[in-house]
Amino acid sequence: MPAAATGRHALHCADCLDLLPTLPEASVDVIVTSPPYNLGIGYSSYDDRKSEADYLDWMARVAAALRRVLRPDGSFFLNVSGSSSQPWLPFELIVRLRPLFALQNHIVWVKSIATADDAVGHFKPVPGERFLHRNHEHLFHLTQHGDVRLDRLAVGVPFKDKSNIARRGHTRDLRCRGDTWFVPYPTVRSRTQKFSHPGTFPIDLPRWCIRLHGKIAPVVLDPFAGTGTTLLAAGLEGGRGIGIEIDPDYVATARQRLAETTEAA
């Protein structure tokens, strides 16, 4: 199916393995994506229950196709998670991708955190008595050679101790955020508020990835575009998004979200 133009973005309803070979080589600055986790999640048009071997083979093929379209100085941010009963899967996957990419940063996306007697954010409760609640996911920052320079202060935070600004020779009141990112979900009370998609992420997650890469007006690709959050983030960060999504219902939702954002701009 031809791409639908939604403002400056392009959204394809297709299998990414079919569509990626048609994109120009070395044409993408940033990839931000969250593929199916193979945990039995209830997608509309995708069976999330492959054998582990088949899943890893499939993701390796996708990653090879992504490497071809990624610029030599590009960044690939891969959001994946395991489960209490399948904790090894993200690590098995990242080891499989080692021949294709360097793991430049491993960012822990914290969705809920408890400090002292307080808790902030949202998590999915884990029943039973064996496992702790899973409050985080993995965000692997992959590059071709591990030498991509980043704009770390674009997602920086102010110093707590202001004396560190001058004492350590900083030019402004910002320090590197580090590799733990607290990005909670907005509070929702129904599936429709998540656009009837079981695997959305908050828009700040792709926005921070795009900012960290530091390219002006980047071309941003999401090969598992879902309901279009990465494309929305690309637009908000001054970039152009390319989305690929196999499910026509999710594509329709993404187009609507992008159209509403364009109208509101």
C-alpha positions in Angstrom: 0.0 0.0 0.0 1.4 3.5 -0.9 2.4 5.7 2.0 -0.1 8.2 3.2 1.4 11.7 3.6 0.4 13.2 6.9 1.9 16.7 6.9 5.7 16.2 6.5 5.5 12.6 7.7 5.0 9.3 5.7 3.0 6.4 7.2 3.0 3.0 5.5 0.6 0.2 6.2 2.9 -2.7 5.5 5.2 -5.4 7.0 8.4 -3.6 7.8 10.5 -6.5 6.3 8.7 -5.8 3.0 8.9 -2.0 3.2 12.4 -1.4 4.6 14.3 -2.6 1.5 12.5 0.1 -0.6 13.9 2.9 1.6 17.1 4.6 0.5 20.3 3.3 2.1 21.8 5.5 4.9 18.8 7.8 4.8 17.6 7.8 8.5 19.0 9.8 11.4 17.2 8.2 14.3 15.2 5.0 14.8 12.9 4.8 17.8 10.8 1.7 18.1 9.1 -0.7 20.4 8.6 -4.0 18.6 6.3 -6.8 19.9 7.9 -8.3 23.0 6.8 -11.9 22.2 5.0 -12.1 25.6 1.6 -13.0 24.3 0.2 -9.5 24.1 -3.1 -9.2 22.4 -2.4 -7.3 19.2 -5.1 -7.1 16.5 -3.1 -8.4 13.5 0.0 -9.9 14.9 0.5 -13.2 16.8 2.8 -12.3 19.7 3.5 -16.0 20.5 6.5 -17.1 18.4 9.0 -19.6 19.6 11.9 -17.8 21.2 14.2 -19.0 18.3 11.8 -17.8 15.7 11.3 -14.4 17.4 15.1 -13.8 17.7 15.6 -14.8 14.1 12.8 -12.4 13.0 14.2 -9.5 15.0 17.7 -10.1 13.7 16.3 -9.8 10.1 14.5 -6.6 11.1 17.7 -5.2 12.7 19.8 -6.0 9.6 17.2 -4.1 7.4 17.3 -1.2 9.8 21.1 -1.0 9.8 21.0 -0.6 6.0 18.8 2.5 6.2 20.5 4.0 9.2 23.1 6.7 8.6 26.7 5.9 9.8 26.3 8.5 12.5 22.7 7.5 13.3 21.1 6.2 16.5 18.8 3.3 17.0 16.8 3.3 20.2 15.2 -0.1 20.8 12.6 -0.4 23.6 12.0 -4.0 24.8 11.0 -5.7 27.9 10.9 -9.2 29.4 8.4 -10.5 31.9 8.8 -12.2 35.3 8.5 -15.6 33.6 10.6 -14.6 30.6 13.3 -12.3 32.0 16.1 -13.4 29.6 14.5 -12.3 26.4 15.7 -8.7 26.1 19.3 -9.8 26.9 19.1 -12.7 24.4 17.9 -10.3 21.8 20.6 -7.7 22.4 23.3 -10.4 22.2 21.9 -11.5 18.9 22.2 -8.0 17.5 25.9 -7.7 18.5 27.2 -8.5 15.0 25.1 -5.7 13.6 25.4 -2.9 16.2 27.5 -1.5 19.0 25.6 -1.1 22.3 26.5 2.5 23.0 24.2 3.1 26.0 21.8 0.9 28.0 19.1 3.2 29.3 16.6 1.9 32.0 13.2 3.4 31.4 11.7 3.7 34.9 7.9 3.8 34.8 7.3 3.8 38.6 9.6 4.4 41.4 9.4 4.4 45.2 11.6 6.5 47.4 11.3 6.4 51.2 7.6 6.2 51.9 6.4 7.7 48.6 5.8 6.2 45.1 5.3 8.0 41.8 4.3 6.7 38.4 2.3 3.7 37.1 3.1 0.0 37.0 1.4 -3.3 36.0 0.9 -5.3 39.2 2.5 -8.8 39.3 0.4 -11.3 41.2 1.7 -14.1 43.4 4.5 -14.3 45.9 7.6 -15.0 43.7 8.2 -11.8 41.8 8.4 -8.1 42.4 6.3 -5.7 40.4 8.1 -4.8 37.1 8.6 -1.1 37.1 11.0 -0.6 34.3 11.8 -1.5 30.7 15.0 -1.5 28.6 15.9 1.2 26.1 19.0 0.0 24.2 20.9 2.7 22.3 22.5 1.1 19.3 24.9 2.6 16.8 27.0 1.2 14.0 30.4 1.7 15.7 29.7 3.0 19.2 31.2 6.5 18.5 28.1 8.7 17.9 28.4 12.0 19.6 25.3 13.0 21.6 23.7 16.2 22.9 23.6 14.9 26.5 22.4 18.3 27.9 19.4 18.4 25.6 17.9 16.0 28.1 19.9 17.3 31.0 18.7 18.2 34.5 19.7 21.2 36.8 22.4 20.6 39.4 21.2 20.1 42.9 24.4 21.6 44.3 24.8 24.9 42.4 28.4 25.2 43.5 29.2 22.4 41.0 28.5 24.7 38.1 31.5 27.0 38.5 33.6 24.5 40.5 33.6 21.9 37.8 33.7 24.3 34.8 30.2 24.0 33.5 28.8 26.8 31.4 25.2 26.3 32.4 23.1 24.8 35.1 22.6 21.4 33.5 24.2 18.0 34.0 23.8 14.7 32.1 20.6 13.0 33.1 22.3 9.6 33.2 21.1 6.2 32.0 18.0 6.0 34.2 15.0 7.9 32.8 11.8 8.3 34.8 9.1 8.7 32.2 5.7 7.8 33.7 2.6 7.1 31.7 -0.2 9.7 31.8 -3.0 8.4 33.9 -5.7 6.6 31.9 -8.7 4.7 33.1 -9.7 2.9 29.9 -8.2 1.1 26.9 -9.6 3.7 24.6 -7.5 6.4 26.2 -4.5 4.3 25.0 -6.0 4.3 21.5 -7.0 0.6 22.0 -3.4 -0.4 21.6 -1.8 -2.7 24.2 1.8 -1.5 23.8 1.9 2.3 23.6 4.7 4.4 25.2 4.5 8.0 26.5 5.5 10.6 24.0 8.3 11.9 26.1 10.3 8.7 25.6 10.8 9.1 21.8 11.1 12.9 22.2 14.0 12.5 24.6 15.7 9.9 22.3 15.5 12.4 19.4 16.8 15.2 21.5 19.7 13.1 22.8 20.8 12.3 19.3 21.1 16.0 18.7 20.5 16.3 15.0 18.6 19.3 13.7 15.5 18.4 11.6 16.2 14.7 11.8 14.6 11.9 9.7 13.0 9.6 12.3 11.9 6.1 11.6 9.6 3.7 13.5 9.2 0.3 11.8 6.6 -0.7 14.4 4.7 2.6 14.4 1.6 1.4 16.2 -0.6 4.5 16.8 2.0 7.0 15.7 3.6 8.2 18.9 7.1 8.3 17.4 5.9 10.3 14.4 4.2 12.8 16.7 7.4 13.1 18.7 9.4 13.6 15.5 7.1 16.5 14.5 7.3 18.1 18.0 11.1 17.9 17.8 11.3 19.5 14.4 11.9 16.3 12.4 10.2 14.3 9.7 8.8 10.9 10.6 8.5 7.7 8.6 6.2 5.1 10.2 5.6 1.5 9.2 2.7 -0.5 10.8 1.2 -3.7 9.7 -2.2 -3.3 11.3 -4.6 -1.1 9.3 -6.7 -0.1 12.4 -3.6 1.2 14.2 -2.5 3.0 11.0 -6.0 4.7 10.8 -5.6 5.9 14.4 -2.1 7.2 13.8 -3.3 9.1 10.8 -6.1 10.7 12.8 -3.7 11.6 15.6 -1.2 13.2 13.1 -4.0 15.0 11.4 -5.3 16.4 14.7 -1.9 17.6 15.6 -1.4 19.3 12.3 -4.7 21.0 12.6 -3.9 22.2 16.1 -0.5 23.6 15.1 
